[in-house]
Amino acid sequence: MKHLATYLMLVLGGNDAPTADDVTTALAKVGIEPDTEMLNKMISDLEGKDLDELLETGKGMLASFGGGGGGGGGGGGGGGGDEAPAEEEKEEEVEEEEMDLGGGMDMFGGEEGGGDY
């Protein structure tokens, strides 16, 4: 795939018939070492053929694959991540006042203080 992509980029750049050396040089510029056997086979397969005609034939072949199923929708996206975190609004804490029950009641309904539980 890297060989064909490089070949097509060279054609788009104005080289009507890139050679294996042209493709090798372009790949070397980005640090990729080509598979020379596959590259030579690809170049010999493309030699003498009209690239536009090949692309049209390939497009027709892709149409026979179909569009595939609809598939489910993706999950909701997470937060942006690039934005600064929003400052949390501090709510004013309202102190609740305790009602004075006159000391006549405790949790168990008895008198305040004295007595075992």
N, C-alpha and C positions, 0 to 999 in steps of 0.2 A: 504494500500500500504506500509506503514512503517513497518507493521508486516512482510509482505512477503519479503520485501527488507532485513530486519534484519535476517530473517530465512535463506535467500539465502547467506548472508554474513557469517553466522555461518557455513553453509555447506561448503562454499569455504575455510573457516578457518580450516576445518578438523573435524567438528562435523557432523557426518553422519545423526543423527536424533535429531535435537534440540528440546527441550521441551519448553513449555510455560514459564517456569521459566528461561530458557536460554535466550529466546527472551526478556523477561521482564528485566532481568539483563543487557543485552546489551543496551536496550533502555534507562534504568535508568542512565547508565554511561554518556549518552549525554543529560540528562535532559528531556527525553520524557516519559510521562506516557501512557502506552498502554491501549487500550480498551479491557479489559479482556474477555468480551463476544465474541467479534470478533476474538480475538487471540485464544481462546479456540476452536472456530468453525473451524478456519483455521488449527490449529494443528490436530484436529480430521479428517478433510478432507484430509490432507496430510499423515496421519498415514498409514504405510504399502504400500505406493505407491513409485514407482521408480521416482526420481526427473528428471532424464535424459529423461525418457519416457514422463513425463508431459510437459517438456519444448519442446520436439519435437512436441507433439500434439498441444501445444499452438502456436508454430511457423506456423504450418499448418493452424490453424484458422486465424492467422494474415494475411496470404497470401490471404485469401478470402475477406479481406477488400479492397484490391486494393491499388494502389499507390497514388491515389489522383491526383488532377490536377497540372498543371505546376505552376500556380500562377505567378504573376508578379515579376519581379526582384526588389530587395530592392532599396531604394533611395541611392544616393551617401553618403558615410560616411563623417562625419564632420572632422575637424582637429584632429590631434593626441591628443592634450591636455596634453600629458606628456612632450612634448618638450618645451624648453624655447622659448618665442616669438622671432621671428627674428627681428633684429634691422632694422628699416626702414632706407633706404638710403636717406640721405639728398641731395636733388638736389640743385645745386647752383642757387641761384636766380639771374637772369640776369635783371638788370634794363633797361627798355626800355627808350630810349631818346625821348623826345617830339620834334617834328619838329617845328621850328619857322616859322610860316606862315606870318611873317612880320606884324602881328597885323591887317591885313586887313579883317579878317574874324571872325565871331563868329558863334554860333550855328544857328542863324536865318538868316545868310547871310548879316547882317547889319554891320555897322562900330562898332569898339570896343568902349564900354562905351557909356554913354549918351543916352537917348531914352527909352521910355517906351515899355514895351512888351505888 
